[in-house]
Amino acid sequence: MPTHWMRRAAGACVTLFALAALPGAALAKDTPEKPTLTMAVGGLPGLYYLPVLAAQQLGYFKDEGLDVTLEDFAGGSKALEAVVGGSADVGAGAFEHTLFMQAKGQHYRAFALMGRAPQIVVAVLKSKADQLKTLADFKGAKVGVSAPGSSTDLVLTVALRKAGVQRNEISAIGVGSGATVLAAVGSGQIDALSNVDPMITKLTHSGAIKVLVDTRTVKGTQEVFGGTMPAATLYAPETFIQKYPKTTQALANAIVRADHWLQTASDADLLKMVPPAYLLNDPTLYVDAFHNVRDAYSPDGLMPADGPATSLRALSSFDSRLDPTKIDLNATYTNDFARKAAAQLK
């Protein structure tokens, strides 16, 4: 080989090695096919969606080459509507949405788990505690949920049914999951509520409510559902996952990294990450709420083995239109992306 060609080849090798040493250059082959996208979230101020907030605030989406716009909605069912309607690319919401959609002939798949417990509390207002001593007393009650059809409604329905009360024997009223919950409680608009933190902790601290059902821990969840009940996930239409596998992997990488961060984050880390508007003007209370739900966060983004079946069992009792014999659970989730994401963190 002529000397000048050898010099040129050597120079090219040096250049390649230099590029490989640059941050992110080795990941060039995994550049997301769709770097700019919209994610519908069913109540971002709620601790239920803290992994999404952490991934955004800590720059994990950006680290994966993504520019993610978070569109916030009053509840998970509303966020799902945005994904179905095409105004959002992916959704952050409860796993059971994938089951509902399959029952309707539409294929959606969860690809990163954020919550291994629903984090939902059913409580009665202190002013009604004498009349509504247990769930069996809820017939005729007005119960606030984040949005009818959302996870707060599901947990309420399953818990009521165990107590012998049917969903059509109560009035479910959408009250959101943010400051609107406080307004609903303060105005006497509702007698009880099924909702999430930090609002539940705030209402408990103020003495406004009495907790009857608590799924903020794995143990409390198993008492209600008889197994592990998967909660918040990232999900998308199957067509999106098939068309944009690298984008899906990038999203999973960011969320699993956020899951991992939440396992060890200090109180100071948390308060530095969360926007002041979400702290309810009471950082101490927010931290207390976080500790109340910390057990509910997935440590690795992986769907538990018994999770989908538990969810299907609960959902079919919630909605008689859902025939469990016609649902292919394996088509409602995948651990492939989360497993790869978790392996990168080791």
N, C-alpha and C positions, 0 to 999 in steps of 0.2 A: 504494500500500500504506500503511495507517495506520501512524503513527509507532511505536506500541507493538509492532506486529507486526514492524517492521523491527528494533527494538531486540532483540526476542526471537530473531529469526533470526540477527542478528549474534552474540548471546550463545551461541546453539547452535553457530555456526561456531567461535567461540573455544574452546568446550568440546571440540569435536571435534579441533581442532588441538592442544589441551593433552593430550588422551588419546593422540593419535598420537605425541606426543613422549615418552610414557612408555615405558620399556624393555619390549619384548615386545608392546606394544599393537598394533604393525603386524602382528604375527604371529598375532593373535587368530583370523583365518580358518583358520589352520593348527593350531589346538588339537587335540591327539590325541584321537581318538574313544574310545580305551581308555587313559587315562593311567596306570592301575595294572596292571602285568602281571608275569609271571614268565618269566625266561629260564633255560633249562637249559644249563649249561656243562660241557664234558667234561674238567675238570681245571684249575680256576682258578689254582692255584699255578704251573702251567707257563707259561713265557714265550710259548708258543703262543697263549695267550689274553690276552696283555698289553693289547691294545687294549680289550677288555671291561673289564678291571680299571681301566685309565686313565679310560675314559669314566665309570665309577662313582665312582672316587676323586676325580676332578677336577670332578665335578658336571655333566658334559656331558649326562647323561640328564635331570637336573633342569632344566637350562637349556632343554631341549626340552619341558618340561612333563610329564615322565615320572617315575613312581615304580616303578623296576625292582627286583624281588627276584631275586638271583642264586642259583640252586640248583645246587650243585656235585656232579659225579658223577666216578666213577673213570676214565671214558673216554668218548669221543664216542658210541659205540654206546649206552651207558647213558643219556646225555643225550637222544639221539634217541628212545629208548623213552618218556621223560617227555613229549616233545612229542606223540608219536603217541598216548600214553595220555591226553593232555589235562590233565596236572598242570602243564605248562608251556605258555606261549603261543608262544614262539619258541625257537629253539635257536642256540647258538654251537658250531659244529662244522665238520668237514671238508666241503668241497663235495661229495665223492662220496656223501654221504648222500642228496642229492637224486636221484642216479642210481639208487641202490639202491631208493629208495621208488617212483620211476616204474616200475621193473621189476616192482614189486609192485602196480602200478595205483593208487598214491597219489601225488598231485601236491604236491611241495614245491619251493620256489624260493629260491635264494640271492639276497640283495639288497644285500649289502655285503661286500666282500672285506677280510679282515684280513691274510692271509698269501699271498704269491706263491711260497712254497717251504715244504715240509712241516715243516722244523726238526727232523726226526727223524734220529737217529743209530743205526746198528746197530753194536754193539761186543761184544767177547768179554771175559770176565773174565780178568784177568792170570793167574790160577791155571790157566786152561784154554787159554791162548794157544799153548802148545806143541802141543796136540791140534787146536785149531780155528784154524789159521793163516789160512785164507781161508774164504769163504762155502761153497765147495765141500766143506768138511769138516764142515758142520753137520748132516749126516744123523744122526738119533738125539739131537740136542742139545735141551736144555730152554732155551727162549728166553722171557725175560720181556717182555711187551707191556703197554701200559696196560690194555687190555681186549680180549679176542678179538673180531675184527671191526672194531676201531677203526683209525685211520690208521696207528698204529705197526705193526699187524699187516699192513696193506696194503703199506707200504714194505718191510717185512721180506720179504713174499712175492714182490714184484716183484724185489727184489735177489737173493733166493735162486734164483728161476727163471732169472735171467740167468747164474747160476753153476751151473745144472744140478741144483738141488735143489728138490723139490716141497714144497708146504706140508704135505702129510700125512706127510712124512718127518721132521718135527721136532715137538716138543711145545711149543705156545704156552701160556704161563701168565700169567694176569692179575696184574699187580703194582702197578697204579695208576700215578700219575705224580708223587707227592709223596714224603714220607719213607718210604713203604712200599717204594719202589724200593731205598733204602739197606738196608732190612731184608732184602729178598730177596737182594741181593748179599752182604751180610754173613753170611747163614745158609747160603750155598751151595745155596740152593733152585734157582738157575738157573745155566746155563753161559754164557749170553750174554743180551743184551737189545736191544730196539728201543724207544727212549724219547726224551724231550725234555728241554730245559733248563728250570730250572737244574741238574737232577740229573746230566745228562751231564757238564757242566763240573765239578761237584763230584767226581764219580767219576774224571774224568780228572786233576784236580789231585791227588787222593789216590793216584793210581797204581793204582787198582783195576781199570781197564778199558783195553782197546786198541781204538781206533776203526777200523772197517773200511769203513763207508759213512756219508757225511755229507751230508745234504740241508738244512743250515742256510744255505746260500748258493744263489743262483739258478744259478750255474755247477755246483755239486755236484748240484743237482736235475736239471739238463739231462743230466748224465752218466748218471744212473740212469733217467730217464723219457724222454729224447729230446725234451723240450720243457718249456714252463712248466707246472708242476703246481700248480694252485690248492690252497690249504690251508684255513686257518680262515676261515669265513664266518659271517655272520648269515643264517639261513634260517628259513622259516616255511611252514606249509601255504598253498597257493594261496588257500584260502578265507579265511584270515586277512588276506592281503595285499589281496584284493578287498574285504573288508568294512571293513578299517581302513587305508586308504591313507595317511592323515595320520599315523597312529601308526607305520606302516612307514617313512615319510619321516623322522619324528622320530628313530627308532632309527638309521637310516642317517646322519642328520646327526651324531649323537653319535659313532658309530663312525668315520666318515670324519674327523671332527675329531680323534679320538684317534690314528688312523693318521698324520695330519699332524703331530701333536704329537710322536710318537715319532721322526720324521725328524730333529728338531733338539734334542730334550730333552738336557740335560746330565746327567752322572752324578749331580750333586747334585739336579737336578730329579727324576730317576728314584727316588732313594733317599727323597726327601721324599714321593713319591706312593705307593710300594709299602708295604703294611702290614708291620710288623716281623716278623710270623709267617711271611711268605713269603721272608724274606731268609736263612733257614737259619743264623741266627746268624753270618753272614759276608757283610756288605755288599760287600766287595771282590770276593768270588767271584761274587756276584749280578751285579755290574756287568760282570765279565768274561764271564759267560754272556750277558748282554744284547748285548754287542759281538759275540759269536760268532754271534748270530742276527739282528742288526739288518738285514742285507741282505734277510732273508726277509719283512719287513713291507711290505705294500702302501703306496705313498705316497699313493694317491688313492681306494682302495676299489673300483676298477673291475676287472672280470674281464678278464684278458688275452685277446686274440683266439684264441690257440691253446690256452688253458687247458682249456676243457671237453672238447675232443677228446683232449687228452693224458690227462686224468683217465679218460675213458671207455675209452681203450685200456688203461690200467693196470688199471682195475677189471675189465674183461672177462677179463683174464689172471689176475686174483685170484680171480674167482668165475665158474665156467663156466655158472652159471645165468643170468648177465647176457648177453643177446643184444644186441650193439651196434647191430644193424640195426633194433631195435625201440625205440630210445631217441631222443626228440626233444630234442636238446641245448638248443634255444632255449627250451624250457619248463622248464629246470632252473635258470635264472638270469635276472636282469635287471640292466642297468646304469643304468636310468632313475633310480632313487632315489639311487645313489651319484654319478651325474653331476650331479644337481641339488645334492646336498650339497657336492660339490667346488667347484662354481661359486660357492657362497655364501662359500667361504673365500678366494676370490681378491680 
